[in-house]
């Protein structure tokens, strides 16, 4: 794995655990020699993961749409910052640059990005691994719903299995490289 795309928030969430886990993942990627691809912002857990990866000497590639450059405050000092026209181009560029995907806790945008790359995998548009970092059970209700979708016949078990879930991103990265 040369680069991993991490979907995460433009806010910090409540408490310190989400920020701490974003920083830990950024450091982990850098120590493993895996470049970070992310949304290009300097705020929220996006900024935290980028700062942590750079602090450990890692490569960081940000992708931000023109209309979010000011709102999300694009990060300066990255290995490379791609400014694209819109959200569609953002997701396409992040996918192009990445060998796999992880989602940290986040909001609607994080989920939208996760579900799009998962759908692309279902459709055979890529075969890159996808992981959900379930920090402190953040995603347990979503995982229950995904399992419900499967049991009700709207999601095939093979598609469900495309999404690896673990609270420890190191475990997910190990699965990605196995």
Residue pairs with C-beta under 8 A, 6 or more apart in sequence:
1 34
1 99
1 100
1 173
1 176
1 177
2 34
2 35
2 99
3 34
3 35
3 36
3 37
3 59
3 61
3 97
3 98
3 99
4 29
4 34
4 35
4 36
4 37
4 98
4 99
4 100
4 101
4 102
4 173
4 176
5 37
5 38
5 94
5 95
5 97
5 98
5 100
5 101
5 102
5 117
6 25
6 29
6 36
6 37
6 38
6 49
6 101
6 102
6 103
6 104
7 38
7 39
7 101
7 102
7 103
7 104
7 106
7 109
7 110
7 113
7 114
8 22
8 38
8 39
8 44
8 45
8 46
8 49
8 103
8 104
8 105
8 106
8 110
9 18
9 44
9 45
9 46
9 104
9 105
9 106
9 107
9 109
9 110
10 39
10 41
10 43
10 44
10 46
10 72
10 109
11 43
11 44
11 45
11 107
12 18
12 19
12 44
12 45
12 48
13 19
13 45
13 105
17 135
17 136
18 45
18 104
18 105
18 135
18 138
19 45
19 48
21 104
21 105
21 133
21 135
21 169
22 45
22 48
22 49
22 52
22 104
23 48
23 49
23 51
23 52
24 52
24 169
25 49
25 52
25 102
25 104
25 133
25 169
26 36
26 48
26 49
26 50
26 51
26 52
26 53
26 54
26 55
26 56
26 58
27 52
27 53
27 55
27 56
28 169
28 170
28 173
29 35
29 36
29 53
29 58
29 173
30 36
30 52
30 53
30 54
30 55
30 56
30 57
30 58
31 56
31 58
32 173
33 58
34 58
34 173
35 58
35 59
35 60
35 61
35 79
36 49
36 50
36 53
36 58
36 59
36 60
36 61
37 61
37 62
37 63
37 94
37 97
37 98
38 46
38 49
38 50
38 60
38 61
38 62
38 63
38 94
39 46
39 62
39 63
39 64
39 72
39 90
39 94
40 46
40 62
40 63
40 64
40 72
40 74
40 75
40 78
40 81
40 82
40 83
41 47
41 62
41 64
41 68
41 72
41 73
41 74
41 75
42 50
42 72
42 73
42 74
42 75
42 76
43 72
43 73
44 72
45 104
45 105
45 106
46 72
46 75
47 73
47 75
49 104
50 60
50 62
50 75
50 78
53 59
53 60
54 60
54 77
54 78
59 79
60 75
60 78
60 79
61 78
61 79
61 80
61 81
61 82
61 97
62 74
62 75
62 78
62 80
62 81
62 82
63 81
63 82
63 84
63 90
63 93
63 94
63 97
64 72
64 74
64 81
64 82
64 83
64 84
64 90
65 83
65 84
65 85
65 86
65 87
65 89
65 90
66 83
66 84
66 85
66 86
67 86
68 74
69 83
74 81
74 83
75 81
82 93
84 90
84 93
91 113
91 116
91 117
94 113
95 101
95 117
95 120
95 126
95 128
98 128
99 128
99 176
100 128
100 129
100 130
100 131
100 176
101 114
101 117
101 128
101 129
101 130
101 131
102 130
102 131
102 132
102 133
102 169
102 172
103 110
103 111
103 113
103 114
103 130
103 131
103 132
103 133
104 110
104 133
104 135
105 133
105 135
105 138
105 139
111 142
114 130
114 132
117 126
117 128
117 130
118 130
118 159
118 162
118 163
120 126
121 127
121 128
121 130
121 159
121 162
122 159
122 162
129 164
129 175
129 176
130 162
130 163
130 164
131 163
131 164
131 165
131 166
131 169
131 172
131 173
131 175
131 176
132 139
132 142
132 143
132 163
132 164
132 165
132 166
133 166
133 167
133 168
133 169
133 172
134 140
134 143
134 165
134 166
134 167
135 167
136 167
137 167
139 165
143 165
146 155
146 160
146 163
147 160
149 155
149 160
150 156
150 157
150 160
164 172
164 175
164 176
166 172
166 175
